[in-house]
Amino acid sequence: MTTRIVLHIDRLVLRGVARGDAGALAAALRSALQERLAAPAATAALAAQPSAALLRAPAVALAPGVDAGTHGQAIGQAIARQLNPGATP
């Protein structure tokens, strides 16, 4: 049986990120979430949780001079940890 995960991010507030980096950051964020949420353990953990209308992931410190892709990966990891707290990064 295939389990389908649908995740909508309606609002993502990025302070200190150049507008030109937004696309790369979003692509890295999407990739990080797909990778972490596709794991069988994540699917099982999510299935055991009630649906959530709102998720507030912890703040992620964005280091100066680091590329947008690295920031997107870090944000994706933070969101995935909130969705599946028992998972390893």
N, C-alpha and C positions, 0 to 999 in steps of 0.2 A: 504494500500500500504506500502511495506517495503522499507525503504531507506537504501542504503548501503554506508558506509563510508570506503574509502580506504586511509590509511595513510602509507606512506613509509618514514622511517627515514634512509637516506643514510649515514649520518655521525653524530656521537654523540661524542663530545670531552669531556672527563672526566679527569680533572686534580685533582690529590690528591686522586684518588680511586685506591685501590689495585687491581691488575689483578684478584685475587681470588674472589673479591667481584663483578666483572662485571656481572656474571650470575644472582645473586640475585637482583642487581640494575636493570638490563634489565627486569626481570620478574615483579618487582614492578612498573616500568615505564609503561610496557604494561598493567598491571592491572589498574593503575590509569587512563590511557587514555581510556581504554575500558569502565570503570565505568562512567567517565565524558562525553564521547562522545555518550554513549548509551541513555542518557537522551533525552526525546522528545524535550525539549527546545533547546538542542545543535543541534539536527538534523535540526530543523527549522532554527536556526541561520546560520548553515553552508550552507544550501540550498540557502539562500538569498545572500551568498557571491560568488564572482567570484572565480574560482579555483586559487590556489596559487602555483606557481612553487617553491617558496622558503619562508620559515618562519624562522625568527630569533627570538627565544624566549629570554627573558631577562636572564641575568646571575642568577644562583641560588647559593646562598652561602651554601656550605656544611660544616656543623659543625663537628669539630673533635670529634671522639669517638661515633658518631651516626652510627647505622647499615646501610648497603647498601640499604635495603628495604625502610627505611625512606627517604633516599636520592632519590631513584627512584620515590617514591610517590610525593615528592616535585617537581621533574623535570616534572613529568606527569602533575601536577597541573599547572605549569608555561606554558607548551605547550598548555594545554586545554584552559587556560585563553586567550592566543593569538588567538586561533581558535574561541573562543566564549567569547568575552570580557564582555558581560553582565551577564555571569553566576557567581554564588557564588562559592567559593572554597569548 
